[in-house]
Every structure is written in structure tokens, then in C-alpha cells.
Amino acid sequence: MKLDALIVAAHPDDAEICVGGAILKLVDAGLRVGIVDVTRGEMGTRGTREERDAETAAANQLMRLSVRRNLEQPDGRVQVSVEAREKLARMLREHRPELVLAQHTDDLHPDHAATGRLAREAWYLSGLTRLAQLDGGPPAARPRRLYHFMGHVPFEPTLVIDIGDVWERKVALVRCYASQLAPSGEGDRGQHFLFGADILSRMETRARFFGERIGARVGEPLLSSGPLPVDDLRKLF
């Protein structure tokens, strides 16, 4: 299936937390959007694999995705291997998105950082003609744009998407992952294991901070590895 945009994330719920607003806005605009989760999140302290699969299915319905796939890499052990990056490159050739959103390569979670590198390398490999021929699948096709979204480590964004009109729907998306929001037992207060605040609070704090940077209520930051082309100067305003 030809897609307009594809999001590459390490675990189910990463895409929703980091760029759920962008996904909703793209789908609302009539574009075909997909997600590739690199793992199934089976090593998470909270929730079972079965619970996370059910939560992902519920989130998919709210997002109205065209497709959601999984790279089936081991959770907590994601590696930037030749096999993994060529498998992801094949998915890019199969879906031929114009836009890829992927996790940033600098992140405290090794899976997040590895996923960012996997996406960047697969993005490049997807455009190599001879590699596509060796694979025997669809012809070479490299997405036009690759942006990284923010995880645990802040960066100075290239652009910030105003998500004020879909903010409440984004919160509903993340609430689909109830196993990740509720305490798992005695001694667990439902907080983030590194930073203390719960997921929804951290998500709102970031969204309000970057929204204020662009004069909006809430926003999602993205990073481009190079300058952005502008062919219509009216877009600057």
C-alpha cells in the first residue's frame, strides 16, 4: 500500500506519545499514514505483550491508520544490524512514503536511539537500486523527507507542529495504553522510571513548552538533518 507518511518507533505507544498530534492532523487531511513499531514492548515493566497488543489495536482505531507493522526486534535489545535495517528499508520501498518520522538518534533509552539510527540508515538504503534488485522486492524508492521526533533528550527543533486542534484526541490516544499509565503494584506510583512525572504530565509539559515557542497552546517538535526547502515564500508567514 502506498503511504504518504510512515512513523518508525521503538515501542507501541512511542509514536502516539511523541507525534500522535501530527498523525491525527495528517489523517484528518486525507493522507495515508502508517506506523512501524520496531518491537512489541514485551520487556516493559508494566503490562504484558497481550495487553499492549490490545492497547495498540484500540489506538489504531482512533488514529484510522492505513497500516501498522512490526519489525519484530527484541524489546530492550534493538540492534542496528544489517538484517534489521534491510528489513526496514524493504518496508519503505513497499509503502513508498514521502515523509518519514522517526525517533532521534540521541536518547537515553538504547532502543529509542537504535531505532533512530535504524530509520536513518534504512531511509538511505531504500533508495539504492542494486540493493533493491538483490532483495527481489519493490524497486528502489527513498522518501523525500526524514524528520526525527523527541524522546528523553531535548533538542533545538527545526520546526514545531501546532497540535492545539487535536490535543484532546491525542490525550485519548495515549490513554489507550492504560497498562503504561497505571501503577503495576506496590511501590509503583505510575511515574516515569527516570524522571518521576507520569507519562501524561510529561507529554503535556513538553507540548506546552514547545507550543509557547511558536505562539500556540501545544506543539510537537521535529528535527531535520538539513535545511528545509521553500518554493513559496508565503509559507514563511
Number of C-alpha atoms within 10 A of each C-alpha: 11 15 18 20 23 27 26 26 28 29 22 24 23 19 24 27 22 24 23 25 27 21 28 24 17 16 18 13 9 9 16 20 25 27 24 23 23 27 23 23 24 19 14 15 11 20 19 15 14 11 16 24 16 14 21 20 14 15 23 19 10 14 22 15 17 17 15 15 13 17 18 14 17 15 16 17 12 20 18 18 11 11 10 20 24 20 15 23 27 25 20 28 23 18 20 24 24 17 18 25 26 31 31 26 22 18 18 12 13 16 25 26 22 23 28 26 20 26 30 22 17 24 25 15 23 27 18 15 13 12 17 20 12 8 13 10 13 16 18 20 23 21 20 11 16 23 23 23 24 24 19 14 11 13 14 10 16 15 16 18 19 23 24 18 13 17 19 11 17 24 17 14 24 24 20 21 22 14 18 23 19 16 15 14 9 6 7 12 15 18 18 16 12 8 10 12 15 16 20 15 13 15 16 15 14 18 25 17 16 22 21 14 13 14 11 17 17 25 27 26 25 23 20 15 10 10 7 10 6 9 7 7 7 7 7 6 4
